[in-house]
């Protein structure tokens, strides 16, 4: 029996290509986030860090990228930016995502704490 070959997980890398040590990091004025999404949740919420990913729950159903679109709108309000300031780097149709948020005006407490620790 052949062993199942799995793809390595892709996590955020800094602008110079080095892997991130956390679920979030700055790349200039852009915040890079590794997300573990939970669609079809009871409420929209930013959760705790789980390894090198931040748990984010949304109420939207995971059909044709709608949950990711809903997550982008939810996070845009949380970071006080327009939805167009958020780019989905990968994971539009997957629970493992990477987002880039250009010029966030507000940082949720879990992210602010993590960034303060990494300085």
SULGIGI-V713397 format. One record per residue. N is the residue number from 0. PSI is psi in whole degrees, -180 to 180 (999 if undefined). OMEGA is omega in radians with two decimals (* if undefined). D_FIRST is the distance of its C-alpha to the first C-alpha in Angstrom with 2 decimals. Layout:
N:PSI:OMEGA:D_FIRST
N:PSI:OMEGA:D_FIRST
This chain:
0:132:-3.14:0.00
1:144:3.06:3.82
2:141:3.12:6.56
3:128:3.14:9.16
4:127:-3.13:12.19
5:150:3.08:15.42
6:141:3.06:18.91
7:146:3.09:21.37
8:142:3.08:24.14
9:125:3.05:27.43
10:168:-3.07:30.45
11:144:3.02:34.05
12:150:3.09:35.42
13:176:-3.10:39.08
14:-29:3.13:41.08
15:6:3.04:40.47
16:-2:3.12:36.67
17:142:-3.13:36.18
18:151:3.12:33.97
19:151:3.10:35.92
20:4:-3.05:36.18
21:-180:3.09:36.86
22:-9:-3.12:36.40
23:152:3.11:39.60
24:155:3.05:41.56
25:140:2.96:44.48
26:86:-3.01:44.26
27:-125:3.11:47.97
28:14:-3.12:49.41
29:131:3.08:46.06
30:127:3.12:44.01
31:128:-3.13:40.23
32:134:2.94:38.25
33:125:-3.01:34.56
34:139:2.91:34.28
35:102:-3.04:31.97
36:148:3.02:33.37
37:101:3.11:33.74
38:168:3.03:34.96
39:35:-3.13:36.78
40:172:3.12:38.34
41:-29:-3.13:41.70
42:160:3.05:43.45
43:129:-3.10:43.13
44:148:2.97:42.79
45:124:-3.08:41.80
46:-148:-3.10:39.98
47:166:3.04:38.97
48:140:3.06:36.81
49:96:-3.05:33.21
50:-127:3.14:31.98
51:29:3.09:32.69
52:151:3.08:33.18
53:129:3.13:36.17
54:129:3.09:35.70
55:122:3.14:37.72
56:141:3.07:38.07
57:154:-3.09:39.60
58:-15:-3.05:40.79
59:151:3.11:39.65
60:139:-3.10:36.93
61:73:3.14:33.89
62:122:3.05:34.61
63:36:3.09:34.93
64:7:-3.11:35.48
65:-36:3.13:38.40
66:-40:3.11:37.25
67:-42:3.10:37.09
68:-42:3.12:40.50
69:-41:3.12:41.90
70:-41:3.12:40.53
71:-44:3.12:42.26
72:-42:3.11:45.52
73:-48:-3.13:45.27
74:-32:3.08:44.61
75:-43:3.10:47.38
76:-40:-3.13:49.82
77:-36:-3.12:48.55
78:1:3.12:48.95
79:47:3.07:52.18
80:170:3.04:51.05
81:154:3.10:50.75
82:-27:3.13:47.35
83:-13:3.09:47.64
84:-5:-3.14:47.60
85:127:3.12:43.95
86:131:3.03:41.20
87:108:-3.10:37.60
88:-49:3.03:35.74
89:161:3.08:32.27
90:20:-3.14:30.77
91:-36:-3.12:33.17
92:27:-3.06:30.61
93:158:3.12:28.57
94:-22:3.09:29.55
95:116:-3.04:29.09
96:159:2.92:32.19
97:129:3.13:34.52
98:148:3.03:38.19
99:124:-3.09:41.18
100:113:-3.08:44.55
101:126:3.07:47.56
102:57:3.12:50.65
103:134:-3.12:49.89
104:-18:-3.11:53.25
105:142:3.07:51.94
106:120:3.04:49.14
107:152:-2.98:47.78
108:-40:-3.12:48.24
109:-35:3.14:44.60
110:-43:3.11:44.36
111:-41:3.13:47.82
112:-45:-3.12:47.02
113:-41:3.13:43.79
114:-35:3.11:45.60
115:-36:3.12:48.48
116:-33:-3.06:46.16
117:-6:-3.14:44.62
118:999:*:48.05
